[in-house]
Amino acid sequence: MGDTLLIRAGLLNPVDANRWTFHREGGLLLEGARIVDAGPLARFREHPASRVLDLDGVLVPGFVDVHIHWVQHHVRGRFQSDLMEWLREHIWPEEAGFEADDFARRHARAFFTDTVRAGTTQGMAYSSPHLSALRLAGEAARGDWLLGNAIMEKAAPEPLRRASPDNVDQVAPLLAELGTERYAITPRFALNCSAGLMRDLGDLARRENAFVQTHLSESVNEIREIRAAFPEAEDYTDVYDRAGLLGPRSVLGHCIHLSEREHDTLARRRAWIAHCPSSNEALGSGRMNLAAVRRHGTRYALASDVGAGPSHSMLHVMQRFLAQHRQAGETVTPQEALYRATLAGAECLGRGDRAGDLTPGKRADFVVLPAPDAGVAAEDWFEELLAGEARDLETRPLQTWIGGAPA
Ligand SMILES: [Zn+2]
């Protein structure tokens, strides 16, 4: 074994939606960027690590945000109105500014500085339609990110339509250049694309085994417009299904107002839901039907949906996840919140074998959180940690490590 580092700290590690493991005094053994062992500290007494580092806190896996618009970060939480009005009056005019490289570069750097500070080490993000802004974000990225330029060939302001790809031949070379690990095919939502273009994008996604991100069933007004635009489809979900856009590498933001038939379709296609509770609260879009998602066994992970979501902090998203579903009488636990913001997110992004928890063989991406007082149970400590205003939660992590080094 080469140069190793033993970190002595608390360890909180998600196992699945119901369980975690907690060691008040734990050890995490790293070799370079990888975890080689993790567990109670006693296990490492005899271990000849090259170096030892004490961190005063509890390590949890780096957070994963599976649906965030990096180009809306600087206006996050600023506007509150119905989804369609919010997009058309505020957000789309704002995104047009990303045509300018200086503006895009500055905002990309600020975005990744802030997300790393808040403990996010992986994610999937929407860029504006502009190619140059997408490339600048790729250069500025810190952590492990999938990015896609929003495809908006119609029903959008002219500057965005002009910047957007309007056929698959403009998307395929980009996917080939950036690769399926970095580039996600991103039809913004069904109103912005023709059925023909979506079908071509669906074919491309299947052929190349590429990730797809889009929005599905966020607001009642949106659904009404979709029904009028696609009278041939059974429902909103069917618009994407007909296009071949639903598969195990499809990540669908929101999925709030789905019928049984639509839930069934998503589960059969093994698609992922990006569940965005803080965004849904902020825009008054409604609450995802968690009971239906569980009944159908549909896979889901948590996401901030900045800038409708008021904060990029995944601690804040976990707080709103627990609060929103508890208000509705659902049983949700801190164990599930942590799992949905870490390992489930990594699985959603096809990286469950490489990241998402603190187990041997995985990349050493983790967040150092303030330690509990003596005698406080892990559940109580974690819930306490999630309490507070979004702005405080954004800086609550003490440190973020990516690939075995402080970021
Ligand atoms: Zn979104």
Boltz pocket constraint, residues with backbone or C-beta under 6 A from the ligand:
constraints:
  - pocket:
      binder: B
      contacts: [[A, 67], [A, 69], [A, 215], [A, 253], [A, 305], [A, 306]]
      max_distance: 6.0
